[in-house]
Structures are given as C-alpha cells and as structure tokens.
Amino acid sequence: MFRHKGKSRTYLHNLRLASTLSFIAGIVNITGVLSVKVLTTNVTGHFAYFSEELVKKNYLTALVFLIYIFCFLAGAFISNLLIETVIRIKPAVAHTIPMIIEILILTITGMMGGVLAGFQGQVIACALLFAMGLQNSLVTKVSQSVVRTTHLTGLFTDLGIELSQLFFYRQEAEFRRLSRSIYLKLAIISFFFIGCVLGGFIFKTYALKTLFLASGCLIIALYYDSIIYHYYHLKRKVRNENSPNP
C-alpha cells in the first residue's frame, strides 16, 4: 500500500490507499465537527471564517482561524520534510514516521474526554488539522499526486469533468483509463462518507474515543505491506514443502 513507489506502484495500490485513508479522514472530520464544531480535514471554510471575523474586527477570533490554516499547512510541511529526509537513508520506511505521528496525535486526542469548548477545544482542532495535513501530504507523496483523501471539492470537480469525457472518448484504452480514474474517485468519496456516518454513530457513545478507530485503521495500514509479504512468503513456503520432490 505504501512501500511501492514510482513505476512499481499499481492502480490497486492506490485504490487500497485511497479507500483506507479516506475512511480515516471521514472519521476524523465528523469527530472534529461533533466535538469542537470545527472542520478538520480541509481549510477552505476557515479562510471564509477568517475573512468574516476580520471584517467584523473580531481580531482574536480571526487569529484562531488563521492558526487552524497554519496547522494544516504545518502538518503537510512536516510530513514531506520527514519523508524526504528518511527516503535518502531507508526508502522502504520513509512513510512510517508521519504515520506514527498521526497515530499518536489521534490516540492522545481520543483520550482527552468528551465534548470540549474554548481553548481546550481549539487545541483539539489544531491537533486534528495538523494530523490531516500530515495524512494528505503523505498520501499525495506516496501516490504521486493521484490520491488525496481529506478534501472532496477538487475530487467532485475532477469527477464531473471525467464523467462528461465519457461521452466523447470512445477508444477502448482511453475509456478504460477514465473508468478506472472515476472508480478511484468514487471509492474515496464513498469511504469518506462511510467514515463520517459510522464515526457519527460511534461518537454518540464514545465521544472523542471515536478517534481510536481511526488510529487502529492507521496501524493496520502501517503494517499491511508487512502482513501481506509474510502471508505470501508463508504460502509459498507451504506450497514448496507440499510439492512432490522430482
């Protein structure tokens, strides 16, 4: 899911990556909204809120929204900085440090308690925005900008364009390329939606502990490549042992 890069990376790798991390983003998004009333997977709305509070001369509130924007940016910056640093030493594990940081942020935030407000709520929002900046940068880097999992506006725009292109591109190779791209975007949208809905139901009972589910999914994603590798290695070993000797 993460280890394959460049030409060795396939459509199936990106589909698995998109499905898993968009599901996580959906959980984080709804948890942020229900706990501290802040969207934590994108910054588009925060620019509007910042401008509104600036016009109203509520400078302190405007500063809070500016900090939200910066936290997402900082997460993306730190994620890529770590990847670029580690990839020069050990490329196979370049993705692990940003993922571990995100797991720690979500786990610690999940331990914070119930519905929060005021300064404590703002800290929670900053932490989740930073985590989603980390994730979006990581996914963009690993998939070579094919997959983004935390913001759907661009996805819906691209989806609309590609759906319209189906009426004009009739060659089999082009139609197949478009179909695969459309399916990938629909997978991201669907799993983000599923994450939001499921996270919303879980939040009713577990509040911020809902983030433990997101952390658990990240841990599975982190070890997925290793699990699959050992599975096929064991399967090959058993097959060789059971095969008759010539």
C-alpha positions as CSV (number, residue, x, y, z in Angstrom):
1,M,0.0,0.0,0.0
2,F,2.8,2.4,0.9
3,R,6.1,0.7,0.0
4,H,5.5,0.6,-3.7
5,K,6.5,3.8,-5.4
6,G,7.1,5.1,-8.9
7,K,6.7,2.6,-11.7
8,S,6.2,-0.3,-9.3
9,R,3.1,1.3,-7.9
10,T,-0.2,0.0,-9.4
11,Y,-3.8,1.1,-9.6
12,L,-4.7,-1.4,-6.9
13,H,-2.1,0.0,-4.5
14,N,-3.7,3.5,-5.0
15,L,-7.2,2.1,-4.6
16,R,-6.4,0.4,-1.3
17,L,-4.6,3.6,-0.1
18,A,-7.5,5.8,-1.1
19,S,-10.2,3.6,0.5
20,T,-8.4,3.2,3.8
21,L,-7.2,6.7,4.4
22,S,-10.4,8.5,3.1
23,F,-12.3,6.3,5.6
24,I,-10.0,7.5,8.4
25,A,-10.4,11.1,7.2
26,G,-14.1,10.8,7.4
27,I,-13.9,9.6,11.0
28,V,-11.7,12.5,11.9
29,N,-13.8,15.0,10.1
30,I,-17.1,14.1,11.9
31,T,-15.4,13.7,15.2
32,G,-14.0,17.3,14.9
33,V,-17.4,18.7,13.9
34,L,-19.3,16.9,16.7
35,S,-16.7,17.5,19.5
36,V,-15.4,21.1,18.9
37,K,-17.6,22.3,15.9
38,V,-14.6,22.6,13.6
39,L,-14.0,21.1,10.2
40,T,-10.6,19.4,10.5
41,T,-10.0,17.8,7.0
42,N,-9.7,21.0,4.9
43,V,-9.1,24.7,5.2
44,T,-11.3,26.2,2.6
45,G,-14.1,27.2,5.0
46,H,-11.6,28.5,7.5
47,F,-10.5,31.2,5.0
48,A,-14.1,32.3,4.8
49,Y,-14.5,32.4,8.6
50,F,-11.2,34.2,8.9
51,S,-12.3,36.9,6.5
52,E,-15.7,37.2,8.2
53,E,-14.1,37.8,11.6
54,L,-11.6,40.2,10.2
55,V,-14.3,42.3,8.6
56,K,-16.2,42.3,11.9
57,K,-13.0,43.4,13.7
58,N,-13.0,40.3,15.9
59,Y,-9.3,40.0,15.5
60,L,-8.7,37.4,18.2
61,T,-11.3,35.0,16.6
62,A,-9.8,35.7,13.2
63,L,-6.4,34.8,14.5
64,V,-7.8,31.4,15.7
65,F,-8.9,30.6,12.1
66,L,-5.6,31.7,10.8
67,I,-3.9,29.3,13.2
68,Y,-6.2,26.5,12.0
69,I,-5.0,27.1,8.5
70,F,-1.4,27.2,9.6
71,C,-1.7,23.9,11.5
72,F,-2.9,22.1,8.4
73,L,0.0,23.6,6.4
74,A,2.5,22.7,9.1
75,G,1.3,19.1,9.1
76,A,1.8,18.9,5.3
77,F,5.2,20.6,5.6
78,I,6.4,18.3,8.4
79,S,5.2,15.2,6.7
80,N,7.0,15.8,3.4
81,L,10.1,17.0,5.3
82,L,10.3,13.8,7.2
83,I,9.7,11.7,4.1
84,E,12.4,13.5,2.1
85,T,14.8,13.1,4.9
86,V,14.2,9.4,5.6
87,I,13.9,8.4,1.9
88,R,17.6,9.2,1.5
89,I,18.5,6.8,4.2
90,K,15.9,4.0,4.1
91,P,13.3,4.5,1.3
92,A,11.2,1.5,2.3
93,V,10.2,3.0,5.6
94,A,10.0,6.7,4.6
95,H,6.3,6.8,5.2
96,T,6.3,5.3,8.7
97,I,7.3,8.4,10.7
98,P,4.5,10.7,9.6
99,M,2.0,7.8,10.1
100,I,3.3,7.1,13.6
101,I,3.0,10.8,14.5
102,E,-0.6,10.8,13.2
103,I,-1.4,7.7,15.2
104,L,0.0,9.3,18.3
105,I,-2.0,12.6,17.7
106,L,-5.3,10.7,17.2
107,T,-4.7,8.4,20.1
108,I,-3.8,11.2,22.5
109,T,-6.6,13.4,21.3
110,G,-9.0,10.4,21.8
111,M,-8.0,10.3,25.4
112,M,-9.0,13.9,26.0
113,G,-12.6,13.1,27.1
114,G,-16.0,14.3,25.9
115,V,-17.2,17.4,24.1
116,L,-14.8,20.3,24.5
117,A,-15.1,24.0,24.2
118,G,-13.0,27.2,24.5
119,F,-9.2,27.0,24.5
120,Q,-9.2,23.2,25.0
121,G,-11.4,22.7,22.0
122,Q,-9.2,24.9,19.9
123,V,-6.2,22.8,20.8
124,I,-8.1,19.7,19.8
125,A,-9.0,21.3,16.4
126,C,-5.4,22.3,15.8
127,A,-4.2,18.8,16.6
128,L,-6.7,17.2,14.2
129,L,-5.9,19.7,11.4
130,F,-2.2,19.0,11.8
131,A,-2.8,15.3,11.6
132,M,-4.9,15.7,8.5
133,G,-2.2,17.9,6.9
134,L,0.3,15.1,7.7
135,Q,-2.0,12.5,6.1
136,N,-2.9,14.4,3.0
137,S,0.8,15.2,2.3
138,L,1.8,11.6,2.9
139,V,-0.9,10.2,0.6
140,T,-0.1,12.8,-2.1
141,K,3.6,12.0,-2.0
142,V,3.2,8.2,-2.0
143,S,0.6,8.1,-4.8
144,Q,2.5,10.8,-6.9
145,S,-0.5,13.2,-6.6
146,V,-3.0,10.6,-7.8
147,V,-4.8,10.3,-4.4
148,R,-5.9,12.9,-1.9
149,T,-8.1,11.8,1.0
150,T,-9.1,14.8,3.1
151,H,-10.9,17.2,0.8
152,L,-13.7,16.4,-1.6
153,T,-14.2,19.7,-3.6
154,G,-11.4,19.0,-6.1
155,L,-12.5,15.4,-6.3
156,F,-16.0,16.3,-7.3
157,T,-14.7,18.8,-9.8
158,D,-12.4,16.2,-11.4
159,L,-15.2,13.6,-11.2
160,G,-17.6,15.9,-13.1
161,I,-15.0,16.5,-15.8
162,E,-14.3,12.8,-16.3
163,L,-17.9,11.8,-16.3
164,S,-18.5,14.3,-19.1
165,Q,-15.5,13.0,-21.0
166,L,-17.1,9.5,-21.2
167,F,-19.4,10.9,-23.8
168,F,-16.5,11.9,-26.1
169,Y,-13.7,9.4,-25.6
170,R,-14.7,6.2,-27.2
171,Q,-11.4,4.4,-27.7
172,E,-11.1,1.4,-25.5
173,A,-7.8,2.4,-23.9
174,E,-9.0,5.9,-23.1
175,F,-12.4,4.7,-21.9
176,R,-10.7,2.2,-19.6
177,R,-8.3,4.9,-18.2
178,L,-11.3,7.2,-17.5
179,S,-13.3,4.4,-15.9
180,R,-10.5,3.5,-13.5
181,S,-10.0,7.1,-12.6
182,I,-13.7,7.6,-11.9
183,Y,-13.9,4.4,-9.9
184,L,-10.9,5.6,-7.8
185,K,-12.6,9.0,-7.0
186,L,-15.9,7.3,-6.2
187,A,-14.0,5.0,-3.8
188,I,-12.5,8.0,-2.0
189,I,-15.9,9.8,-1.8
190,S,-17.7,6.6,-0.7
191,F,-15.3,5.7,2.1
192,F,-15.1,9.3,3.3
193,F,-18.9,9.2,3.6
194,I,-18.9,5.8,5.3
195,G,-16.3,7.1,7.8
196,C,-18.3,10.2,8.5
197,V,-21.6,8.2,9.1
198,L,-20.0,5.4,11.1
199,G,-17.9,7.9,13.1
200,G,-21.1,9.9,13.9
201,F,-22.9,6.9,15.3
202,I,-19.9,5.8,17.3
203,F,-19.4,9.4,18.7
204,K,-22.8,9.2,20.3
205,T,-21.4,6.6,22.8
206,Y,-17.7,7.1,22.8
207,A,-17.2,10.9,22.1
208,L,-13.5,11.6,21.3
209,K,-12.6,8.0,21.8
210,T,-14.1,7.5,18.3
211,L,-10.6,8.5,17.1
212,F,-9.3,5.2,18.5
213,L,-11.0,3.6,15.5
214,A,-9.1,5.9,13.1
215,S,-5.8,5.1,15.0
216,G,-6.5,1.4,14.7
217,C,-7.1,1.6,11.0
218,L,-3.8,3.6,10.6
219,I,-1.9,0.9,12.5
220,I,-3.4,-1.8,10.2
221,A,-2.5,0.3,7.2
222,L,1.0,0.8,8.5
223,Y,1.6,-3.0,8.9
224,Y,-0.4,-4.0,5.9
225,D,2.6,-4.4,3.5
226,S,4.5,-6.5,6.1
227,I,1.4,-8.7,6.8
228,I,0.8,-9.3,3.1
229,Y,4.5,-10.0,2.4
230,H,4.7,-12.6,5.3
231,Y,1.4,-14.2,4.2
232,Y,2.6,-14.8,0.6
233,H,6.0,-15.9,1.9
234,L,4.4,-18.5,4.2
235,K,2.0,-19.6,1.5
236,R,4.9,-20.1,-0.9
237,K,6.9,-22.0,1.7
238,V,4.0,-24.3,2.5
239,R,3.4,-24.9,-1.2
240,N,7.1,-25.8,-1.8
241,E,7.1,-28.2,1.2
242,N,4.0,-29.9,0.0
243,S,5.1,-30.2,-3.7
244,P,6.4,-33.6,-4.6
245,N,10.2,-33.9,-5.0
246,P,11.4,-34.7,-8.5
